Amino acid sequence: MEGVGREHDSSVALPVEDFGAAKDTTSVSTKPTRRYPLASWVAILALATLVGVYIFSLSLKQNGMLFGLRQTNMIEKEREQPCHHPGIPETEIPLVHFPTPNTYSRKECACTPVRFFAILSMQRSGSGWFETLLNSHENISSNGEIFSVKDRRSNVTAITQTLDKLYNLDWVSSAAKNECTAAVGLKWMLNQGLMKHHQEIAEYFNRRGVSLIFLLRRNLLQRYVSILANDYDRNTKQLSGTHKAHVHHRGQADVLAQYKPTIDTKSLIAELKRSDKLAADGLVSFKKIRSIVLYYEDVVSNRTVRPLALYSCLGINQHLFLLITSILLSFRSSQMCWIF
């Protein structure tokens, strides 16, 4: 009996020991987990940040946005210049720039505000004559058809790089003025990559505060005749064996006017519609940019140089408006460029 009792007691004690062990196991599992040192977490976070930055930079390069960031930095660099003109209205502050050229110093003119502009036009629309008027002012630099060179308009990056160089006053041309330049721009034909990349270019113009001057022709038939006559003279060189796309002398104009082109009436309507559509598309594509629309026929007859009419069209950029108005009013008909 005692043996049996002892066996029974030990058999009863076994479950008690197992329960205690289970209890101990439970109590161990509820202890806090092991913590990693703070330095390990910092290293992991830094590594993750570097990987993220690397992936993000690759994404920017693939989408062509890395150059946009550099442009933003350039803009901020301009805005950081310690120049302040209390007389400039607040609405015009985005249009006022203080470039810091890489090739020279603006010296005492470092705080002379500079306005950016672009003349948007089509061939044989009087843009060469109009640009000559602007460049006659000692503080205006209009640098011609920069984008007639195909490499400069091969893609958006090439275009923005060229514009940055121009508006930073680093562009070298015969129209480049001194360090006190107050307005800088170019002449840009609608068929020179402008419409192909119009969305990106419009965004650039808006971001950089560029004012646009549309110079068009009302009489598209006369423009077409001028194109044909110019092509003819390019081959025949009627003026002493040289071709001149623009003349500034009545006698030269009379020589060129002797040519009477033959027009294909079957293709004429289509050509005029194409020209009209190109001009209309240009106006629509850049309608959100500060701009003024001028027509060659009106400018040469002085019908659109009335100050109130011009200023109401421009709306802003009073400085450039006054310069253009004063120049146009100062020229007589004998100084006009003949475009027939």
C-alpha positions as CSV (number, residue, x, y, z in Angstrom):
1,M,0.0,0.0,0.0
2,E,2.7,2.5,0.9
3,G,4.5,1.7,-2.5
4,V,1.3,2.2,-4.3
5,G,0.7,5.5,-2.5
6,R,4.2,6.7,-3.3
7,E,3.7,5.8,-6.9
8,H,0.4,7.7,-6.9
9,D,2.0,10.7,-5.2
10,S,4.8,10.9,-7.7
11,S,2.4,10.6,-10.6
12,V,0.4,13.5,-9.2
13,A,3.5,15.7,-8.7
14,L,4.5,15.4,-12.3
15,P,1.7,17.5,-13.7
16,V,2.5,20.1,-11.1
17,E,6.1,20.4,-12.2
18,D,5.0,20.6,-15.9
19,F,2.6,23.4,-15.1
20,G,5.3,25.3,-13.2
21,A,7.7,24.9,-16.2
22,A,5.0,26.1,-18.6
23,K,4.4,29.1,-16.3
24,D,8.1,29.9,-16.3
25,T,8.2,29.6,-20.0
26,T,5.3,32.0,-20.3
27,S,6.9,34.5,-18.0
28,V,10.1,34.4,-20.1
29,S,8.3,35.1,-23.3
30,T,6.8,38.3,-21.9
31,K,10.1,39.9,-21.3
32,P,11.1,42.9,-23.5
33,T,12.8,42.0,-26.8
34,R,16.4,42.8,-27.2
35,R,17.1,46.4,-28.3
36,Y,19.6,47.3,-31.0
37,P,22.1,50.1,-30.3
38,L,21.1,53.6,-31.4
39,A,24.1,53.7,-33.7
40,S,22.8,50.7,-35.7
41,W,19.4,52.4,-36.3
42,V,21.1,55.6,-37.4
43,A,23.3,53.6,-39.8
44,I,20.3,51.8,-41.3
45,L,18.4,55.0,-41.7
46,A,21.3,56.7,-43.4
47,L,21.7,53.8,-45.8
48,A,18.0,53.8,-46.6
49,T,18.2,57.6,-47.3
50,L,21.2,57.2,-49.6
51,V,19.5,54.5,-51.6
52,G,16.3,56.6,-51.9
53,V,18.3,59.6,-53.0
54,Y,20.1,57.6,-55.6
55,I,16.9,56.1,-57.0
56,F,15.3,59.5,-57.1
57,S,18.2,61.1,-58.9
58,L,18.0,58.3,-61.6
59,S,14.3,59.0,-62.0
60,L,15.0,62.7,-62.4
61,K,17.6,62.1,-65.1
62,Q,15.4,59.8,-67.0
63,N,12.6,62.3,-67.1
64,G,14.8,65.2,-68.0
65,M,14.1,67.1,-64.8
66,L,17.6,67.4,-63.4
67,F,18.2,70.4,-65.6
68,G,15.0,72.0,-64.3
69,L,16.4,71.9,-60.8
70,R,19.5,73.7,-61.9
71,Q,17.3,76.3,-63.5
72,T,15.4,76.8,-60.3
73,N,18.7,77.2,-58.4
74,M,19.8,79.8,-61.0
75,I,16.5,81.7,-60.5
76,E,17.0,81.7,-56.8
77,K,20.5,82.9,-57.3
78,E,19.1,85.9,-59.2
79,R,16.5,86.6,-56.5
80,E,19.1,86.6,-53.8
81,Q,20.9,89.6,-55.2
82,P,20.9,92.4,-52.7
83,C,19.1,94.8,-55.1
84,H,15.9,96.5,-54.2
85,H,14.0,99.2,-56.1
86,P,11.1,100.5,-54.1
87,G,9.7,102.2,-57.2
88,I,9.0,98.9,-59.0
89,P,5.3,97.8,-58.5
90,E,4.8,94.5,-56.7
91,T,3.1,93.1,-59.7
92,E,6.2,93.6,-61.8
93,I,8.7,92.1,-59.4
94,P,8.6,88.7,-61.2
95,L,9.6,90.5,-64.4
96,V,12.6,92.2,-62.9
97,H,15.9,90.3,-62.9
98,F,19.4,90.9,-61.8
99,P,21.6,88.5,-63.8
100,T,25.1,87.7,-62.7
101,P,27.0,86.9,-66.0
102,N,29.8,84.3,-65.9
103,T,32.0,86.0,-68.5
104,Y,32.1,89.5,-67.0
105,S,31.0,91.7,-64.2
106,R,28.2,94.2,-64.4
107,K,30.1,96.4,-62.0
108,E,28.1,99.5,-61.0
109,C,25.1,98.2,-63.1
110,A,24.8,95.0,-61.0
111,C,21.6,96.4,-59.5
112,T,20.2,97.7,-62.8
113,P,17.0,95.7,-63.4
114,V,16.8,93.6,-66.6
115,R,13.7,92.7,-68.5
116,F,13.5,89.5,-70.6
117,F,11.6,89.5,-73.9
118,A,11.2,87.4,-77.0
119,I,9.9,88.5,-80.4
120,L,7.8,85.7,-81.9
121,S,7.2,86.0,-85.6
122,M,7.3,84.4,-89.0
123,Q,9.7,84.9,-91.9
124,R,9.0,88.0,-94.1
125,S,6.9,89.7,-91.4
126,G,9.1,92.7,-90.6
127,S,10.8,91.2,-87.6
128,G,14.3,92.2,-88.9
129,W,13.2,95.8,-89.2
130,F,11.5,95.8,-85.8
131,E,14.5,94.3,-84.1
132,T,16.7,97.0,-85.7
133,L,14.5,99.6,-84.0
134,L,14.9,97.9,-80.6
135,N,18.7,97.6,-81.0
136,S,19.0,101.2,-81.8
137,H,18.5,101.8,-78.0
138,E,21.8,101.6,-76.1
139,N,20.3,99.5,-73.3
140,I,18.3,97.0,-75.4
141,S,19.8,93.8,-76.8
142,S,17.8,91.7,-79.2
143,N,20.1,89.0,-80.5
144,G,18.5,87.8,-83.7
145,E,17.3,84.4,-84.8
146,I,19.4,82.4,-82.3
147,F,17.4,79.2,-83.1
148,S,18.0,79.3,-86.8
149,V,20.9,76.9,-85.9
150,K,19.3,73.5,-85.7
151,D,21.6,72.1,-82.9
152,R,20.3,74.8,-80.5
153,R,16.7,73.6,-81.0
154,S,17.4,69.8,-81.3
155,N,15.6,69.1,-77.9
156,V,14.2,70.9,-74.9
157,T,17.4,70.7,-73.0
158,A,19.4,72.4,-75.8
159,I,16.7,75.1,-76.0
160,T,16.7,75.9,-72.3
161,Q,20.4,75.9,-72.1
162,T,20.6,78.4,-74.9
163,L,17.9,80.6,-73.3
164,D,19.6,80.5,-69.9
165,K,22.9,81.7,-71.5
166,L,21.0,84.5,-73.3
167,Y,19.1,85.7,-70.3
168,N,22.1,85.5,-68.1
169,L,23.7,88.1,-70.4
170,D,26.4,85.7,-71.4
171,W,25.4,85.5,-75.1
172,V,27.9,87.0,-77.5
173,S,26.6,88.7,-80.6
174,S,26.8,92.0,-82.5
175,A,23.7,93.1,-80.6
176,A,25.2,92.5,-77.2
177,K,25.4,95.7,-75.2
178,N,27.3,96.9,-72.2
179,E,26.8,95.7,-68.6
180,C,24.0,98.2,-68.1
181,T,21.6,96.3,-70.5
182,A,18.0,96.9,-69.3
183,A,16.2,94.5,-71.7
184,V,17.5,91.4,-73.4
185,G,15.8,89.1,-75.8
186,L,15.8,87.4,-79.2
187,K,13.8,86.9,-82.4
188,W,12.2,83.5,-82.7
189,M,10.4,82.2,-85.7
190,L,7.4,80.0,-85.0
191,N,8.8,77.2,-87.3
192,Q,12.1,77.1,-85.5
193,G,11.3,74.5,-82.9
194,L,9.0,76.9,-81.0
195,M,5.7,75.1,-81.8
196,K,7.2,71.6,-81.5
197,H,8.1,72.2,-77.9
198,H,5.6,74.9,-77.1
199,Q,4.4,73.4,-73.8
200,E,7.9,73.3,-72.2
201,I,8.8,76.6,-73.7
202,A,5.7,78.3,-72.4
203,E,6.4,76.9,-68.9
204,Y,10.0,78.3,-69.2
205,F,8.7,81.7,-70.3
206,N,6.2,81.9,-67.5
207,R,8.8,80.7,-64.9
208,R,11.5,83.2,-66.0
209,G,9.1,86.2,-66.4
210,V,9.7,86.6,-70.1
211,S,7.4,89.0,-72.0
212,L,6.4,88.1,-75.5
213,I,6.0,90.4,-78.5
214,F,4.1,88.8,-81.4
215,L,4.9,90.5,-84.7
216,L,2.7,89.2,-87.5
217,R,1.4,90.3,-90.9
218,R,-2.3,91.0,-91.7
219,N,-1.8,90.6,-95.4
220,L,-0.7,87.0,-95.8
221,L,-0.7,87.3,-99.6
222,Q,1.9,90.0,-99.6
223,R,3.9,87.9,-97.1
224,Y,3.8,85.0,-99.5
225,V,4.9,87.2,-102.5
226,S,7.8,88.4,-100.3
227,I,8.8,84.8,-99.6
228,L,8.9,84.0,-103.3
229,A,10.8,87.1,-104.2
230,N,13.3,86.4,-101.4
231,D,13.9,82.9,-102.7
232,Y,14.4,84.2,-106.2
233,D,17.0,86.7,-105.1
234,R,18.8,84.1,-103.1
235,N,19.5,82.3,-106.4
236,T,20.0,85.3,-108.7
237,K,21.7,87.8,-106.3
238,Q,20.3,90.9,-108.1
239,L,22.1,93.5,-105.9
240,S,25.7,93.5,-107.2
241,G,26.0,89.8,-107.0
242,T,24.9,89.6,-103.3
243,H,21.7,88.4,-101.7
244,K,20.1,90.6,-99.2
245,A,17.1,89.4,-97.2
246,H,16.5,92.9,-95.9
247,V,17.2,96.2,-97.6
248,H,17.2,99.7,-96.1
249,H,17.4,101.8,-99.2
250,R,14.5,102.7,-101.6
251,G,16.7,102.1,-104.7
252,Q,17.5,98.6,-103.6
253,A,13.9,97.9,-102.9
254,D,12.9,99.1,-106.4
255,V,15.4,96.7,-107.9
256,L,14.0,93.8,-106.0
257,A,10.4,94.8,-106.7
258,Q,11.0,94.4,-110.4
259,Y,10.6,90.6,-110.0
260,K,7.1,89.5,-110.5
261,P,6.7,85.9,-109.2
262,T,4.3,83.4,-110.8
263,I,1.9,82.0,-108.2
264,D,0.4,78.6,-108.4
265,T,-3.3,79.4,-107.7
266,K,-4.0,75.7,-106.9
267,S,-1.7,75.7,-103.9
268,L,-2.1,79.4,-102.9
269,I,-5.2,78.9,-100.7
270,A,-3.6,76.0,-98.9
271,E,-0.4,78.0,-98.3
272,L,-2.3,81.0,-96.9
273,K,-4.4,78.8,-94.6
274,R,-1.2,77.1,-93.4
275,S,0.4,80.4,-92.5
276,D,-2.8,81.7,-90.8
277,K,-3.1,78.5,-88.7
278,L,0.6,78.7,-87.7
279,A,0.1,82.2,-86.4
280,A,-3.2,81.3,-84.6
281,D,-1.7,78.2,-83.0
282,G,1.2,80.4,-81.7
283,L,-1.2,82.8,-80.1
284,V,-3.2,80.0,-78.5
285,S,-0.1,78.1,-77.3
286,F,1.3,81.2,-75.4
287,K,-1.9,82.9,-74.4
288,K,-1.1,82.5,-70.7
289,I,2.2,84.3,-71.1
290,R,2.5,88.1,-70.8
291,S,2.4,89.3,-74.4
292,I,1.5,92.0,-76.9
293,V,0.4,91.4,-80.5
294,L,1.7,93.8,-83.2
295,Y,1.0,93.7,-86.9
296,Y,3.6,94.9,-89.3
297,E,1.2,96.9,-91.4
298,D,0.0,98.8,-88.3
299,V,3.4,99.5,-86.9
300,V,4.7,101.1,-90.1
301,S,1.7,103.3,-90.3
302,N,2.0,104.2,-86.6
303,R,-1.5,103.1,-85.8
304,T,-0.6,100.9,-82.9
305,V,2.1,103.0,-81.2
306,R,-0.4,105.1,-79.3
307,P,0.7,104.8,-75.7
308,L,-2.7,104.0,-74.1
309,A,-3.5,101.3,-76.7
310,L,-0.1,99.6,-76.4
311,Y,-0.1,99.7,-72.6
312,S,-3.5,98.2,-72.4
313,C,-2.4,95.3,-74.6
314,L,0.8,94.8,-72.6
315,G,-0.9,95.2,-69.3
316,I,2.4,94.9,-67.4
317,N,6.1,95.5,-68.1
318,Q,5.8,99.3,-68.2
319,H,9.6,99.8,-68.6
320,L,9.8,97.8,-71.9
321,F,6.6,99.3,-73.1
322,L,8.0,102.8,-72.8
323,L,11.2,101.9,-74.5
324,I,9.4,100.3,-77.5
325,T,7.0,103.2,-77.8
326,S,9.7,105.9,-77.7
327,I,11.7,104.1,-80.3
328,L,8.8,103.5,-82.7
329,L,7.7,107.1,-82.4
330,S,11.2,108.4,-83.1
331,F,11.6,106.7,-86.4
332,R,10.5,108.4,-89.6
333,S,9.2,106.6,-92.7
334,S,12.6,107.2,-94.5
335,Q,14.2,104.9,-92.0
336,M,11.9,101.9,-92.5
337,C,13.0,98.6,-93.9
338,W,11.4,97.9,-97.3
339,I,9.5,94.6,-97.3
340,F,7.4,94.1,-100.4
